[in-house]
Amino acid sequence: MKPLRTAWLALALSLPALPSFATPLYRLVATVPLGAGVKWDYLTVDAKHHRLYVAHGTQVTVVDLQRRQVIGQLADLPGSHGIAIDPATGDIWADSTQKSEAIAFNPDIFKPLASVPVVEDADGMAYDPASKTIYVSGGDGHALTPINPATRTAYADIPLGGDPEFFVADGRGALYINIVSANEIIRIDTAKRIITARWPTTGCVEPAGLALDAEKHRLFTSCHNGIMDVLNADTGAVVATLPIGKGTDAAGYDAARHRAFSANGDGTLTVIDDSGAPKLLGTVQTARGARTMALDQANGDVLTVTATVTGIILPSKPDGHPHYSFAPGSLKLLIYAPNP
């Protein structure tokens, strides 16, 4: 080796190693102001029409996801929580806690079409394609109300024996529901509208969010104590227990990328790799209060909502999470796109 090359090699070996910077899993690509009502809950994507529905306050705000702007409101929904889409008609269904009703809206002009009485403390909503039924959960009512959207009538409530949170359908006749008060997941046969299984969570305390990998038959439940349990959707066996952020209220699943998510009020988004055995892939910094979410399956965007924080109440117990107060009129949609 020539002396000059030897000198350069010695210099290179003596220099400290430079830090490597990994590309973030997701990046913020848009912020959409949503206006009044900073007490919000569920987000629902209408993939066919590229719309997002955000329940907050006394209304549901409709966002065009292609133009990334608000295009309308579903009004007069005091205590708005859940949204479901009837794929047969395109009708939008939203619930009102104070009215104890689910209301169908015209998808073109956002005007009400019909209302159906539902369970007390109406909360989450979901559509089951196997039975062509819309389900509404009621926290204080400890039950589900099944709705036939074709006739706009309700079947008899399904008692749950506990306080339900979110739920998800597998498209093959099973509906899975978190029971936050009992630390368990219930499975319902949507054809018979009966409970067929009750499964306890293990590391998970107060299950809130729920998502499904329909291909691998795995359930991902995000819990208030900063744990995600992954369960076998056929047997209820817990196959993994993973750490997440604090203050979760929603989970999601990206089928194309084989990723599960937990949206956390502490300002983080936990990302789980489900391509093999479930494992923690990483954490994305979002914004404080962004505890609910939805997935745009068309492009993998993660959609979450929060508002400008004006105050904080620290948790009173070690495994608790902080609560925030927000500036009126500051609600906003945050859109995070996956990096290559």
C-alpha positions as CSV (number, residue, x, y, z in Angstrom):
1,M,0.0,0.0,0.0
2,K,1.3,3.5,-0.9
3,P,2.3,5.8,2.0
4,L,-0.4,8.4,1.1
5,R,-3.2,5.7,1.1
6,T,-1.8,4.4,4.4
7,A,-2.0,7.9,5.9
8,W,-5.6,8.4,4.8
9,L,-6.7,5.0,6.1
10,A,-5.1,5.7,9.5
11,L,-6.9,9.1,9.6
12,A,-10.3,7.5,8.7
13,L,-9.9,4.8,11.4
14,S,-9.1,7.5,14.0
15,L,-12.2,9.6,13.4
16,P,-15.3,9.0,15.6
17,A,-18.2,7.2,14.0
18,L,-20.9,9.5,12.7
19,P,-24.4,8.9,14.0
20,S,-26.9,7.2,11.7
21,F,-30.4,8.8,11.3
22,A,-33.2,6.3,10.5
23,T,-36.0,7.6,8.3
24,P,-39.2,8.1,10.4
25,L,-41.9,5.6,9.8
26,Y,-44.5,8.3,9.1
27,R,-44.4,12.0,8.4
28,L,-47.0,14.7,8.9
29,V,-48.2,15.7,5.4
30,A,-51.4,17.8,6.2
31,T,-53.3,19.6,8.9
32,V,-57.0,20.3,8.3
33,P,-58.9,22.7,10.7
34,L,-62.2,21.2,11.8
35,G,-63.6,24.1,13.8
36,A,-65.9,24.0,16.9
37,G,-66.4,21.1,19.3
38,V,-63.2,19.9,21.0
39,K,-64.8,16.9,22.6
40,W,-64.3,14.4,19.9
41,D,-64.5,10.6,19.5
42,Y,-64.4,8.2,16.5
43,L,-63.1,8.7,13.0
44,T,-64.5,6.6,10.1
45,V,-63.2,6.4,6.6
46,D,-65.5,6.0,3.6
47,A,-62.9,4.4,1.2
48,K,-65.2,4.4,-1.8
49,H,-65.8,8.2,-1.7
50,H,-62.5,9.1,-0.2
51,R,-64.1,10.8,2.8
52,L,-63.4,10.9,6.5
53,Y,-66.1,11.4,9.1
54,V,-65.1,12.9,12.5
55,A,-67.6,12.8,15.4
56,H,-67.2,15.8,17.7
57,G,-69.5,17.8,20.0
58,T,-72.9,18.0,18.4
59,Q,-71.9,17.1,14.8
60,V,-69.9,15.0,12.5
61,T,-67.5,16.8,10.2
62,V,-67.0,15.5,6.7
63,V,-63.6,15.8,5.1
64,D,-62.6,15.2,1.5
65,L,-59.4,13.2,1.8
66,Q,-58.2,13.9,-1.7
67,R,-58.6,17.6,-1.4
68,R,-57.9,17.5,2.3
69,Q,-60.6,20.0,3.2
70,V,-64.0,20.1,5.0
71,I,-67.0,19.6,2.7
72,G,-69.9,19.4,5.1
73,Q,-71.4,18.6,8.5
74,L,-73.9,16.1,9.9
75,A,-75.7,18.4,12.3
76,D,-78.0,18.1,15.4
77,L,-76.2,15.2,17.0
78,P,-75.7,16.1,20.7
79,G,-73.3,13.6,22.1
80,S,-71.9,12.5,18.8
81,H,-69.6,9.4,19.0
82,G,-69.9,6.8,16.3
83,I,-70.3,6.6,12.5
84,A,-71.0,3.7,10.1
85,I,-71.5,3.6,6.3
86,D,-74.2,1.4,4.6
87,P,-72.3,0.2,1.5
88,A,-75.6,-0.7,-0.3
89,T,-77.0,2.8,-0.3
90,G,-74.0,5.0,0.8
91,D,-76.1,6.3,3.7
92,I,-74.2,7.7,6.6
93,W,-75.3,6.6,10.0
94,A,-74.3,8.5,13.1
95,D,-75.5,8.3,16.7
96,S,-76.4,10.7,19.4
97,T,-76.0,9.9,23.1
98,Q,-78.4,12.5,24.3
99,K,-81.1,11.5,21.9
100,S,-80.4,7.7,22.2
101,E,-80.8,7.5,18.5
102,A,-78.9,6.5,15.4
103,I,-79.7,8.8,12.5
104,A,-79.3,8.0,8.7
105,F,-78.0,10.9,6.6
106,N,-78.1,11.4,2.8
107,P,-74.5,11.0,1.6
108,D,-74.9,13.8,-1.0
109,I,-76.5,16.7,0.9
110,F,-75.8,15.4,4.5
111,K,-79.5,15.8,5.5
112,P,-81.2,13.3,7.9
113,L,-83.3,10.6,6.3
114,A,-84.5,8.5,9.3
115,S,-83.8,7.9,13.0
116,V,-83.9,4.6,15.0
117,P,-84.0,4.4,18.9
118,V,-80.9,2.7,20.2
119,V,-79.2,1.6,23.5
120,E,-78.6,4.0,26.3
121,D,-75.3,6.0,26.1
122,A,-74.8,5.3,22.4
123,D,-71.1,5.2,21.5
124,G,-69.3,3.2,18.9
125,M,-70.8,2.1,15.6
126,A,-69.7,-0.5,13.0
127,Y,-71.1,-2.2,9.9
128,D,-71.0,-6.0,9.6
129,P,-70.9,-7.0,5.9
130,A,-71.8,-10.7,6.6
131,S,-75.2,-9.9,8.1
132,K,-75.6,-6.4,6.5
133,T,-76.2,-5.0,9.9
134,I,-75.1,-1.8,11.7
135,Y,-74.2,-2.2,15.3
136,V,-74.4,0.5,18.0
137,S,-72.8,0.0,21.4
138,G,-74.0,1.6,24.6
139,G,-71.7,2.1,27.6
140,D,-74.2,2.7,30.3
141,G,-76.7,0.4,28.6
142,H,-74.2,-2.5,28.6
143,A,-75.6,-3.7,25.3
144,L,-75.4,-3.6,21.5
145,T,-78.3,-2.4,19.3
146,P,-78.3,-4.1,15.8
147,I,-79.9,-2.1,13.0
148,N,-81.2,-3.3,9.7
149,P,-80.2,-0.3,7.4
150,A,-82.4,-1.6,4.6
151,T,-85.6,-1.2,6.7
152,R,-84.2,1.4,9.1
153,T,-85.4,-0.6,12.1
154,A,-83.7,-2.1,15.1
155,Y,-83.5,-5.7,16.3
156,A,-83.6,-6.6,20.0
157,D,-80.6,-5.3,22.0
158,I,-77.8,-7.9,22.7
159,P,-76.9,-7.7,26.5
160,L,-73.2,-7.8,27.1
161,G,-72.9,-7.9,30.9
162,G,-70.3,-5.1,30.9
163,D,-69.3,-1.7,29.5
164,P,-68.4,-2.0,25.8
165,E,-65.8,0.1,24.0
166,F,-64.8,-0.4,20.4
167,F,-65.7,-3.4,18.2
168,V,-64.8,-4.8,14.8
169,A,-66.4,-7.3,12.3
170,D,-64.4,-9.9,10.5
171,G,-66.7,-10.0,7.5
172,R,-67.4,-13.7,8.0
173,G,-70.0,-13.5,10.7
174,A,-68.1,-12.6,13.8
175,L,-68.1,-9.4,15.7
176,Y,-65.5,-8.7,18.4
177,I,-66.1,-6.3,21.2
178,N,-63.9,-4.8,24.0
179,I,-65.5,-4.9,27.4
180,V,-63.5,-2.3,29.3
181,S,-65.1,-2.9,32.7
182,A,-64.3,-6.6,32.7
183,N,-60.9,-6.7,30.8
184,E,-62.3,-9.1,28.2
185,I,-63.2,-9.5,24.6
186,I,-66.6,-10.9,23.5
187,R,-67.3,-12.6,20.2
188,I,-70.8,-12.4,18.7
189,D,-72.3,-14.5,16.0
190,T,-73.9,-11.8,13.8
191,A,-76.3,-14.1,12.0
192,K,-77.8,-15.4,15.3
193,R,-77.0,-12.2,17.3
194,I,-75.8,-14.2,20.3
195,I,-72.5,-14.2,22.3
196,T,-70.3,-17.2,21.4
197,A,-67.2,-16.6,23.4
198,R,-65.7,-14.4,26.3
199,W,-61.9,-14.2,26.4
200,P,-59.9,-12.4,29.1
201,T,-57.1,-10.1,28.3
202,T,-53.8,-10.6,30.2
203,G,-51.4,-7.8,30.4
204,C,-54.1,-5.4,29.2
205,V,-56.1,-3.4,31.6
206,E,-59.2,-1.5,30.3
207,P,-59.2,-2.5,26.6
208,A,-60.1,0.5,24.5
209,G,-59.0,0.3,20.8
210,L,-59.5,-2.8,18.7
211,A,-58.2,-3.8,15.3
212,L,-58.2,-7.0,13.2
213,D,-55.8,-8.7,10.9
214,A,-58.4,-10.7,9.0
215,E,-55.8,-12.7,7.1
216,K,-53.9,-14.0,10.2
217,H,-57.0,-14.0,12.4
218,R,-55.4,-11.7,15.0
219,L,-57.0,-9.1,17.2
220,F,-55.0,-6.1,18.5
221,T,-56.5,-4.4,21.6
222,S,-54.9,-1.2,22.9
223,C,-55.3,-0.7,26.6
224,H,-55.3,2.2,29.1
225,N,-52.3,0.8,31.1
226,G,-49.9,1.2,28.1
227,I,-50.2,-2.4,26.9
228,M,-51.4,-4.0,23.7
229,D,-52.6,-7.6,23.8
230,V,-52.6,-9.6,20.5
231,L,-55.1,-12.4,20.5
232,N,-55.9,-15.3,18.3
233,A,-59.3,-14.4,16.9
234,D,-60.4,-18.0,16.7
235,T,-59.4,-19.2,20.2
236,G,-58.9,-16.1,22.2
237,A,-55.4,-17.1,23.2
238,V,-53.0,-14.2,23.8
239,V,-50.1,-14.6,21.4
240,A,-48.2,-11.4,22.3
241,T,-48.2,-8.6,24.8
242,L,-46.5,-5.4,23.6
243,P,-45.8,-1.9,25.1
244,I,-47.7,1.1,23.7
245,G,-48.1,4.8,24.7
246,K,-50.5,6.0,27.4
247,G,-54.0,7.3,26.9
248,T,-55.0,5.2,24.0
249,D,-58.6,5.2,22.7
250,A,-58.3,3.6,19.3
251,A,-56.3,1.0,17.3
252,G,-56.0,0.4,13.6
253,Y,-54.7,-2.1,11.0
254,D,-53.0,-1.6,7.7
255,A,-53.6,-4.7,5.7
256,A,-51.2,-3.8,2.8
257,R,-48.2,-3.1,5.1
258,H,-49.1,-5.7,7.8
259,R,-49.0,-3.1,10.6
260,A,-51.1,-2.5,13.6
261,F,-51.4,0.8,15.4
262,S,-52.3,2.4,18.8
263,A,-53.2,6.1,18.9
264,N,-52.1,7.5,22.3
265,G,-53.2,10.6,24.0
266,D,-49.6,11.2,25.2
267,G,-48.8,12.3,21.7
268,T,-47.5,9.1,20.2
269,L,-48.5,6.5,17.6
270,T,-47.3,3.0,18.4
271,V,-46.6,0.9,15.2
272,I,-46.6,-2.9,15.4
273,D,-45.1,-5.1,12.7
274,D,-47.5,-8.0,12.0
275,S,-45.6,-9.5,9.0
276,G,-44.5,-12.4,11.2
277,A,-44.7,-12.7,15.0
278,P,-46.1,-9.4,16.3
279,K,-43.4,-7.1,17.4
280,L,-42.9,-3.4,18.1
281,L,-41.7,-1.6,15.0
282,G,-41.4,1.9,16.3
283,T,-43.1,5.0,17.7
284,V,-44.2,8.1,15.8
285,Q,-44.5,11.5,17.6
286,T,-47.9,13.0,16.9
287,A,-49.5,15.6,19.2
288,R,-50.8,15.5,22.7
289,G,-54.5,14.5,22.8
290,A,-54.4,12.5,19.5
291,R,-55.9,9.4,21.0
292,T,-58.3,8.3,18.2
293,M,-57.4,7.3,14.7
294,A,-58.5,5.8,11.4
295,L,-56.6,4.2,8.5
296,D,-57.0,5.2,4.8
297,Q,-56.4,1.8,3.3
298,A,-56.0,3.3,-0.2
299,N,-52.6,4.8,0.6
300,G,-51.8,3.8,4.2
301,D,-52.3,7.3,5.7
302,V,-52.9,7.4,9.4
303,L,-55.6,10.0,10.4
304,T,-55.8,11.4,13.9
305,V,-57.4,14.3,15.6
306,T,-56.5,16.7,18.4
307,A,-56.8,20.3,19.5
308,T,-54.6,23.0,21.0
309,V,-53.7,22.0,24.6
310,T,-54.3,24.8,27.2
311,G,-54.0,22.7,30.4
312,I,-53.0,19.4,31.8
313,I,-54.2,17.2,34.7
314,L,-51.5,14.7,35.7
315,P,-52.5,11.1,36.5
316,S,-53.2,10.2,40.1
317,K,-51.9,6.7,39.8
318,P,-48.6,5.3,38.3
319,D,-50.2,3.5,35.3
320,G,-52.6,6.4,34.6
321,H,-52.4,8.9,31.8
322,P,-52.8,12.7,31.7
323,H,-55.9,14.5,30.7
324,Y,-55.9,17.8,28.7
325,S,-58.1,20.8,28.3
326,F,-58.2,22.4,24.8
327,A,-58.8,25.8,23.2
328,P,-62.3,26.2,21.8
329,G,-62.5,26.0,18.0
330,S,-59.0,24.5,17.7
331,L,-59.9,21.0,16.6
332,K,-57.7,19.7,13.7
333,L,-57.1,16.6,11.6
334,L,-53.5,15.4,11.4
335,I,-52.6,13.2,8.4
336,Y,-49.5,11.1,8.6
337,A,-48.2,9.4,5.5
338,P,-45.9,6.3,5.5
339,N,-42.4,6.8,4.4
340,P,-40.9,4.3,1.9
